[in-house]
Amino acid sequence: MNGPRVNGPRFMNDNVNARELRRLQALEDYAVLDTPREKDFDEIAQLASDICGTPIAVVNLIGDRRQFFKAEVGLGVRETPFDSSFCAKAILENDFLMVPDATKDKRFDCNPLVTGEPHLRFYAGAILKTSSGLPLGTVCVLDYESRELNELQQRTLRVLASQVMTQLELRRVAASEAAARRSEADEKARYKAVFDSATDYAIIVMDRAGLITDWNEGATRVLGWERSEAEGKEVSFFFTPEDREARIPELEIRSVLSNGRGMDERWHLRKNGERFWANGELMPLTAEDGSLQGYVKILRDQTGKRLQEEQKQLLLEEMAHRVKNSFAVVQAIASQSLRGVDREVASTFQERIIALGRAHDVLLQASWQSTHLHALLEAVLLTQTFPGRFDIEGPDVVVGSKTSMSLSLLIHEMATNALKYGALSVPNGAVVMRWTLEEEVFEFTWRETGGPAATSPLRKGFGSKLIAMGINGARDVTLDFGSGGLEASFRAPATTLST
């Protein structure tokens, strides 16, 4: 059977390579290779030489096919060739390697530093080892004469190696903390730059008690007070007296605590006493554990926009006034022109004009752009005049000005017919109105209940033609004249509703 050899050379090489990569990464984490000489390490090398009585002592680090001397005595160089390194062999040992006579050790008897200059004979080294057991280098001593170290000297080398690792670890921690501080300082600087560069927005930071702790340049530009004038004050100081009396600032904080944010659109005060309109938001500031640390309020001056909207509304109201006058003139002319004409015809015509006027009033409240279908139906049908007679239900649909006019005339015609001939002509009759918006089709249904049986009109007048046109002229209409009352369905493409 030719399966993988778990204990074979390839498996062992993979493990060795993976360990070497971890070792080199650990060495890099200490950031000590190629650094200048330092007194703390030089003193360790000198003490090793003195105690062991050797002319050479080294604090040595083994990198990727290289060795670097962080400190040395008796060599005068910071690096020597890797292939001739005693320490590269030493890091394969457990904790300590001693070679009394290199000429008699098969690992070193061919080493060029032994066979040639400087004719080294003795080596002893204690391994520099991380807390996870990865070897980084040695504290070692060398001599040109054969010799051995006694127990005290060997123990001293081990202690010095431990001291080197302590120094490296302290420096690594210090460097990490310094990097963290730099990162935090950089983050604060970036935050401050963003905070103060948002000059179009007033950004106000508060503590949990609602006292201001920070105030950006935008707040100074919008509100007028400098940061030093605002810090420590309650945020309510730039609210209007009436809002302070109504405890609006406290209500906003309650909204944050219950809903996660508090919206703000109202008049505020500048330092010079001027009022300005702003919209904004109050949000919580939380720590990593989710605990509340304070609040941040963001305001944007919208006074210009507010004044434009007020001016627009004034113009719309003036236009509405003129249109109503026009409607009155049309009604007066109609009354004069239709004198002698069938009274029912004249009344129906005038009621249609009135229905258009009601739709106009609803659109005026929405700046003549769009309105909600619920509001339009209630205005056109005067539901308050017929309490309990209309059952209106459907999703929140917004309709444009053209659709509003079309629906106003259509629903008014349906209601007029119901009042004359259908469910609204009897005391207990009612009308159920429903609408849906599905698969890009809008459908509106009208169902009369509790009234007389419905009959198709014998004569097709303007009202019948108006109903047949449906919504926005879609002409998708179904009428059911049943014994229970009229049922009608009007359908139109959903895309036309916004027109």
C-alpha positions as semicolon CSV with decimal commas, in nm:
position;residue;x (nm);y (nm);z (nm)
1;M;0,000;0,000;0,000
2;N;0,155;0,329;-0,112
3;G;-0,020;0,583;0,116
4;P;0,151;0,895;0,258
5;R;0,437;0,841;0,498
6;V;0,334;1,038;0,805
7;N;0,677;1,020;0,957
8;G;0,857;1,051;0,625
9;P;1,097;1,328;0,510
10;R;0,832;1,536;0,332
11;F;0,607;1,553;0,640
12;M;0,904;1,650;0,855
13;N;1,017;1,918;0,607
14;D;0,670;2,071;0,598
15;N;0,666;2,095;0,978
16;V;1,018;2,243;0,985
17;N;0,931;2,500;0,721
18;A;0,613;2,604;0,901
19;R;0,802;2,642;1,230
20;E;1,076;2,845;1,060
21;L;0,816;3,082;0,919
22;R;0,667;3,129;1,266
23;R;1,017;3,188;1,407
24;L;1,104;3,451;1,146
25;Q;0,769;3,626;1,201
26;A;0,832;3,634;1,577
27;L;1,177;3,785;1,516
28;E;1,026;4,048;1,287
29;D;0,768;4,137;1,553
30;Y;1,050;4,244;1,785
31;A;1,181;4,484;1,516
32;V;1,540;4,447;1,636
33;L;1,729;4,341;1,322
34;D;1,961;4,610;1,184
35;T;1,899;4,847;1,476
36;P;2,191;5,054;1,618
37;R;2,400;4,945;1,914
38;E;2,244;5,008;2,255
39;K;2,406;5,030;2,594
40;D;2,172;4,778;2,761
41;F;2,274;4,501;2,520
42;D;2,642;4,605;2,504
43;E;2,663;4,566;2,882
44;I;2,516;4,215;2,863
45;A;2,778;4,113;2,604
46;Q;3,059;4,262;2,813
47;L;2,937;4,089;3,129
48;A;2,924;3,754;2,946
49;S;3,284;3,803;2,832
50;D;3,402;3,903;3,178
51;I;3,233;3,619;3,367
52;C;3,325;3,350;3,116
53;G;3,679;3,486;3,063
54;T;3,651;3,478;2,684
55;P;3,783;3,735;2,435
56;I;3,461;3,722;2,234
57;A;3,096;3,759;2,345
58;V;2,794;3,822;2,124
59;V;2,420;3,891;2,150
60;N;2,329;3,724;1,824
61;L;2,003;3,706;1,624
62;I;1,946;3,456;1,342
63;G;1,738;3,590;1,054
64;D;1,657;3,441;0,715
65;R;1,997;3,305;0,604
66;R;2,178;3,575;0,798
67;Q;2,299;3,651;1,150
68;F;2,300;3,994;1,310
69;F;2,496;4,099;1,621
70;K;2,290;4,330;1,837
71;A;2,593;4,355;2,065
72;E;2,947;4,215;2,044
73;V;3,280;4,216;2,223
74;G;3,604;4,122;2,047
75;L;3,476;4,102;1,687
76;G;3,436;4,461;1,569
77;V;3,167;4,367;1,314
78;R;2,786;4,357;1,326
79;E;2,735;4,061;1,093
80;T;2,924;3,751;0,972
81;P;2,847;3,492;0,701
82;F;2,555;3,265;0,786
83;D;2,715;2,947;0,655
84;S;2,999;2,970;0,906
85;S;2,771;3,058;1,200
86;F;2,804;2,856;1,521
87;C;2,480;3,012;1,645
88;A;2,277;2,884;1,348
89;K;2,359;2,538;1,479
90;A;2,299;2,644;1,838
91;I;1,934;2,736;1,785
92;L;1,867;2,374;1,691
93;E;1,961;2,276;2,046
94;N;1,721;2,286;2,339
95;D;1,856;2,560;2,563
96;F;2,232;2,553;2,570
97;L;2,516;2,443;2,342
98;M;2,879;2,413;2,450
99;V;3,160;2,305;2,214
100;P;3,485;2,263;2,416
101;D;3,703;2,193;2,109
102;A;3,557;2,264;1,764
103;T;3,830;2,065;1,591
104;K;3,696;1,751;1,758
105;D;3,324;1,819;1,689
106;K;3,194;1,686;1,356
107;R;2,944;1,974;1,335
108;F;3,221;2,235;1,330
109;D;3,557;2,071;1,240
110;C;3,518;2,185;0,877
111;N;3,396;2,536;0,964
112;P;3,618;2,795;0,787
113;L;3,638;2,994;1,111
114;V;3,791;2,684;1,273
115;T;4,015;2,563;0,994
116;G;4,124;2,915;0,903
117;E;4,137;3,262;1,055
118;P;4,064;3,336;1,336
119;H;4,103;2,964;1,429
120;L;3,815;2,948;1,676
121;R;3,819;2,653;1,912
122;F;3,561;2,714;2,184
123;Y;3,192;2,806;2,167
124;A;2,914;2,822;2,429
125;G;2,571;2,976;2,377
126;A;2,240;3,010;2,563
127;I;1,936;3,033;2,335
128;L;1,714;3,340;2,315
129;K;1,368;3,188;2,319
130;T;1,019;3,345;2,303
131;S;0,748;3,256;2,554
132;S;0,604;3,022;2,292
133;G;0,938;2,839;2,257
134;L;1,057;2,985;1,926
135;P;1,440;3,039;1,915
136;L;1,557;3,378;1,790
137;G;1,932;3,369;1,854
138;T;2,185;3,331;2,134
139;V;2,395;3,499;2,396
140;C;2,724;3,329;2,324
141;V;3,096;3,341;2,407
142;L;3,388;3,223;2,189
143;D;3,761;3,165;2,240
144;Y;4,066;3,079;2,036
145;E;4,162;2,813;2,293
146;S;3,984;2,493;2,390
147;R;3,807;2,515;2,726
148;E;3,488;2,450;2,921
149;L;3,253;2,662;3,132
150;N;3,176;2,575;3,489
151;E;2,818;2,552;3,620
152;L;2,814;2,913;3,741
153;Q;2,931;3,044;3,403
154;Q;2,674;2,832;3,215
155;R;2,396;2,948;3,448
156;T;2,510;3,308;3,399
157;L;2,480;3,279;3,019
158;R;2,128;3,142;3,057
159;V;2,030;3,430;3,290
160;L;2,179;3,684;3,050
161;A;1,983;3,526;2,763
162;S;1,667;3,559;2,971
163;Q;1,750;3,924;3,037
164;V;1,792;3,988;2,663
165;M;1,449;3,839;2,597
166;T;1,301;4,051;2,876
167;Q;1,452;4,360;2,716
168;L;1,319;4,263;2,374
169;E;0,973;4,191;2,511
170;L;0,960;4,522;2,701
171;R;1,063;4,707;2,389
172;R;0,806;4,521;2,179
173;V;0,528;4,607;2,426
174;A;0,645;4,968;2,446
175;A;0,655;4,993;2,065
176;S;0,308;4,839;2,041
177;E;0,171;5,084;2,297
178;A;0,341;5,374;2,121
179;A;0,191;5,261;1,790
180;A;-0,150;5,233;1,956
181;R;-0,109;5,583;2,097
182;R;-0,006;5,714;1,756
183;S;-0,300;5,537;1,598
184;E;-0,534;5,682;1,860
185;A;-0,383;6,025;1,812
186;D;-0,414;5,991;1,435
187;E;-0,774;5,878;1,474
188;K;-0,849;6,174;1,700
189;A;-0,679;6,406;1,453
190;R;-0,885;6,263;1,166
191;Y;-1,202;6,288;1,375
192;K;-1,118;6,647;1,466
193;A;-1,046;6,733;1,104
194;V;-1,379;6,588;0,991
195;F;-1,556;6,737;1,293
196;D;-1,433;7,089;1,222
197;S;-1,445;7,067;0,842
198;A;-1,822;7,010;0,841
199;T;-1,883;7,385;0,843
200;D;-2,228;7,356;0,686
201;Y;-2,346;7,161;0,989
202;A;-2,358;7,258;1,355
203;I;-2,233;6,951;1,544
204;I;-2,279;6,970;1,921
205;V;-2,155;6,695;2,154
206;M;-2,310;6,658;2,501
207;D;-2,255;6,442;2,806
208;R;-2,528;6,229;2,962
209;A;-2,658;6,527;3,159
210;G;-2,709;6,726;2,838
211;L;-2,416;6,962;2,901
212;I;-2,212;7,060;2,595
213;T;-1,862;6,907;2,580
214;D;-1,764;6,988;2,221
215;W;-1,873;7,227;1,951
216;N;-1,742;7,232;1,594
217;E;-1,658;7,525;1,366
218;G;-1,988;7,472;1,188
219;A;-2,172;7,535;1,514
220;T;-1,984;7,861;1,558
221;R;-2,065;7,964;1,200
222;V;-2,435;7,872;1,228
223;L;-2,507;7,975;1,588
224;G;-2,251;8,249;1,648
225;W;-2,105;8,136;1,983
226;E;-1,744;8,019;2,009
227;R;-1,670;7,674;2,150
228;S;-1,540;7,823;2,475
229;E;-1,869;8,012;2,521
230;A;-2,081;7,702;2,467
231;E;-1,889;7,435;2,660
232;G;-2,053;7,343;2,989
233;K;-2,388;7,496;2,899
234;E;-2,717;7,312;2,862
235;V;-2,806;7,256;2,497
236;S;-3,136;7,439;2,549
237;F;-2,965;7,780;2,548
238;F;-3,002;7,823;2,170
239;F;-3,367;7,707;2,167
240;T;-3,643;7,969;2,151
241;P;-3,808;8,075;2,479
242;E;-4,136;7,908;2,380
243;D;-3,959;7,579;2,305
244;R;-3,773;7,597;2,635
245;E;-4,105;7,661;2,807
246;A;-4,248;7,355;2,629
247;R;-3,940;7,154;2,741
248;I;-3,859;7,056;2,381
249;P;-3,489;6,979;2,455
250;E;-3,587;6,732;2,729
251;L;-3,847;6,572;2,500
252;E;-3,582;6,521;2,231
253;I;-3,356;6,339;2,480
254;R;-3,650;6,121;2,585
255;S;-3,709;6,039;2,219
256;V;-3,344;5,932;2,185
257;L;-3,371;5,707;2,490
258;S;-3,695;5,546;2,372
259;N;-3,658;5,548;1,992
260;G;-3,283;5,572;1,935
261;R;-3,295;5,924;1,787
262;G;-3,482;6,253;1,811
263;M;-3,573;6,456;1,504
264;D;-3,567;6,835;1,516
265;E;-3,716;7,092;1,276
266;R;-3,795;7,426;1,429
267;W;-3,678;7,782;1,491
268;H;-3,359;7,834;1,694
269;L;-3,165;8,136;1,819
270;R;-2,831;8,278;1,710
271;K;-2,600;8,467;1,945
272;N;-2,722;8,801;1,806
273;G;-3,083;8,708;1,891
274;E;-3,179;8,636;1,530
275;R;-3,405;8,338;1,473
276;F;-3,320;8,078;1,208
277;W;-3,496;7,766;1,087
278;A;-3,298;7,442;1,118
279;N;-3,361;7,075;1,075
280;G;-3,150;6,828;1,263
281;E;-3,120;6,513;1,463
282;L;-3,019;6,412;1,813
283;M;-2,840;6,076;1,842
284;P;-2,687;5,877;2,129
285;L;-2,313;5,837;2,181
286;T;-2,235;5,489;2,311
287;A;-1,923;5,305;2,427
288;E;-1,810;4,972;2,282
289;D;-2,015;4,790;2,547
290;G;-2,328;4,980;2,441
291;S;-2,347;5,203;2,749
292;L;-2,467;5,559;2,696
293;Q;-2,187;5,818;2,705
294;G;-2,375;6,123;2,585
295;Y;-2,544;6,271;2,280
296;V;-2,456;6,442;1,953
297;K;-2,686;6,698;1,793
298;I;-2,650;6,792;1,426
299;L;-2,824;7,102;1,290
300;R;-2,832;7,255;0,943
301;D;-2,947;7,608;0,873
302;Q;-3,248;7,585;0,641
303;T;-3,375;7,941;0,684
304;G;-3,345;8,024;0,314
305;K;-3,532;7,712;0,213
306;R;-3,798;7,776;0,477
307;L;-3,852;8,133;0,355
308;Q;-3,876;8,009;-0,003
309;E;-4,138;7,755;0,100
310;E;-4,335;8,021;0,286
311;Q;-4,318;8,250;-0,016
312;K;-4,429;7,964;-0,240
313;Q;-4,719;7,887;-0,007
314;L;-4,824;8,252;-0,009
315;L;-4,823;8,249;-0,388
316;L;-5,023;7,925;-0,394
317;E;-5,276;8,068;-0,152
318;E;-5,305;8,381;-0,363
319;M;-5,350;8,164;-0,672
320;A;-5,607;7,954;-0,486
321;H;-5,796;8,267;-0,391
322;R;-5,803;8,379;-0,753
323;V;-5,908;8,030;-0,874
324;K;-6,190;8,020;-0,618
325;N;-6,303;8,359;-0,747
326;S;-6,293;8,211;-1,095
327;F;-6,501;7,916;-0,978
328;A;-6,752;8,161;-0,827
329;V;-6,768;8,351;-1,155
330;V;-6,816;8,022;-1,347
331;Q;-7,096;7,924;-1,109
332;A;-7,263;8,262;-1,149
333;I;-7,236;8,242;-1,527
334;A;-7,365;7,885;-1,518
335;S;-7,662;7,992;-1,308
336;Q;-7,746;8,267;-1,555
337;S;-7,676;8,053;-1,861
338;L;-7,871;7,753;-1,736
339;R;-8,174;7,955;-1,628
340;G;-8,473;7,789;-1,780
341;V;-8,278;7,464;-1,827
342;D;-8,379;7,156;-1,633
343;R;-8,305;7,230;-1,266
344;E;-8,145;6,887;-1,212
345;V;-7,903;6,942;-1,499
346;A;-7,803;7,283;-1,365
347;S;-7,758;7,145;-1,013
348;T;-7,544;6,855;-1,136
349;F;-7,317;7,090;-1,333
350;Q;-7,266;7,318;-1,034
351;E;-7,192;7,024;-0,804
352;R;-6,919;6,910;-1,042
353;I;-6,760;7,252;-1,024
354;I;-6,777;7,234;-0,645
355;A;-6,610;6,887;-0,652
356;L;-6,323;7,031;-0,856
357;G;-6,292;7,310;-0,602
358;R;-6,262;7,062;-0,317
359;A;-5,990;6,868;-0,501
360;H;-5,817;7,200;-0,562
361;D;-5,823;7,276;-0,187
362;V;-5,669;6,937;-0,104
363;L;-5,393;6,986;-0,362
364;L;-5,325;7,333;-0,230
365;Q;-5,240;7,184;0,110
366;A;-4,985;6,963;-0,068
367;S;-4,832;7,257;-0,264
368;W;-5,020;7,151;-0,579
369;Q;-4,788;6,855;-0,633
370;S;-4,952;6,545;-0,490
371;T;-5,181;6,434;-0,209
372;H;-5,282;6,122;-0,021
373;L;-5,581;5,936;-0,157
374;H;-5,745;5,911;0,187
375;A;-5,741;6,290;0,228
376;L;-5,873;6,346;-0,123
377;L;-6,169;6,108;-0,078
378;E;-6,267;6,254;0,258
379;A;-6,264;6,606;0,114
380;V;-6,461;6,524;-0,203
381;L;-6,718;6,302;-0,027
382;L;-6,763;6,531;0,275
383;T;-6,763;6,223;0,495
384;Q;-6,835;6,431;0,801
385;T;-7,175;6,516;0,646
386;F;-7,259;6,147;0,611
387;P;-7,116;5,987;0,928
388;G;-7,100;5,610;0,909
389;R;-7,209;5,597;0,544
390;F;-6,865;5,555;0,386
391;D;-6,626;5,267;0,459
392;I;-6,290;5,372;0,312
393;E;-5,982;5,148;0,330
394;G;-5,666;5,096;0,127
395;P;-5,287;5,133;0,133
396;D;-5,125;5,474;0,169
397;V;-5,122;5,589;-0,195
398;V;-5,001;5,929;-0,311
399;V;-5,162;6,066;-0,627
400;G;-5,051;6,353;-0,849
401;S;-5,253;6,661;-0,947
402;K;-5,395;6,516;-1,272
403;T;-5,502;6,193;-1,101
404;S;-5,650;6,392;-0,813
405;M;-5,874;6,586;-1,051
406;S;-5,975;6,271;-1,240
407;L;-6,063;6,082;-0,920
408;S;-6,244;6,383;-0,774
409;L;-6,483;6,405;-1,069
410;L;-6,523;6,026;-1,088
411;I;-6,596;5,977;-0,717
412;H;-6,821;6,280;-0,706
413;E;-7,025;6,138;-0,995
414;M;-7,050;5,798;-0,822
415;A;-7,156;5,963;-0,493
416;T;-7,413;6,184;-0,668
417;N;-7,569;5,881;-0,836
418;A;-7,569;5,689;-0,506
419;L;-7,741;5,984;-0,337
420;K;-8,007;6,007;-0,606
421;Y;-8,069;5,645;-0,697
422;G;-7,848;5,416;-0,493
423;A;-7,740;5,326;-0,141
424;L;-7,719;5,685;-0,014
425;S;-8,082;5,750;-0,114
426;V;-8,204;5,540;0,182
427;P;-8,127;5,585;0,553
428;N;-7,931;5,263;0,609
429;G;-7,743;5,243;0,281
430;A;-7,362;5,267;0,273
431;V;-7,072;5,268;0,029
432;V;-6,762;5,052;0,068
433;M;-6,448;5,179;-0,110
434;R;-6,131;4,971;-0,139
435;W;-5,816;5,001;-0,347
436;T;-5,506;4,793;-0,411
437;L;-5,172;4,849;-0,579
438;E;-5,037;4,518;-0,707
439;E;-4,825;4,411;-1,003
440;E;-4,805;4,768;-1,130
441;V;-5,186;4,797;-1,150
442;F;-5,396;5,029;-0,935
443;E;-5,754;4,909;-0,879
444;F;-6,028;5,108;-0,705
445;T;-6,359;4,941;-0,617
446;W;-6,693;5,100;-0,524
447;R;-6,961;4,879;-0,369
448;E;-7,301;4,999;-0,250
449;T;-7,483;4,807;0,026
450;G;-7,819;4,834;0,200
451;G;-7,981;5,026;-0,084
452;P;-8,216;4,952;-0,370
453;A;-8,128;4,722;-0,657
454;A;-7,907;4,887;-0,916
455;T;-8,030;4,937;-1,270
456;S;-7,836;5,043;-1,576
457;P;-7,928;5,400;-1,686
458;L;-8,150;5,418;-1,990
459;R;-7,987;5,735;-2,114
460;K;-7,608;5,774;-2,142
461;G;-7,541;6,130;-2,036
462;F;-7,221;6,315;-1,948
463;G;-7,203;6,143;-1,609
464;S;-7,213;5,797;-1,767
465;K;-6,942;5,899;-2,013
466;L;-6,731;6,039;-1,728
467;I;-6,758;5,710;-1,536
468;A;-6,679;5,508;-1,850
469;M;-6,354;5,705;-1,898
470;G;-6,230;5,569;-1,566
471;I;-5,912;5,694;-1,396
472;N;-5,705;5,929;-1,610
473;G;-5,891;5,811;-1,920
474;A;-5,774;5,450;-1,879
475;R;-6,129;5,327;-1,972
476;D;-6,071;5,005;-1,776
477;V;-6,407;4,998;-1,595
478;T;-6,636;4,717;-1,482
479;L;-6,993;4,800;-1,368
480;D;-7,222;4,542;-1,207
481;F;-7,583;4,653;-1,165
482;G;-7,699;4,385;-0,918
483;S;-7,988;4,339;-0,681
484;G;-7,766;4,423;-0,385
485;G;-7,655;4,754;-0,529
486;L;-7,400;4,891;-0,774
487;E;-7,051;4,745;-0,777
488;A;-6,784;4,917;-0,984
489;S;-6,417;4,850;-1,045
490;F;-6,173;5,104;-1,195
491;R;-5,822;5,002;-1,300
492;A;-5,527;5,205;-1,425
493;P;-5,149;5,159;-1,464
494;A;-4,975;5,238;-1,136
495;T;-4,727;5,459;-1,323
496;T;-5,004;5,708;-1,404
497;L;-5,091;5,776;-1,040
498;S;-4,808;6,025;-0,993
499;T;-4,920;6,242;-1,284
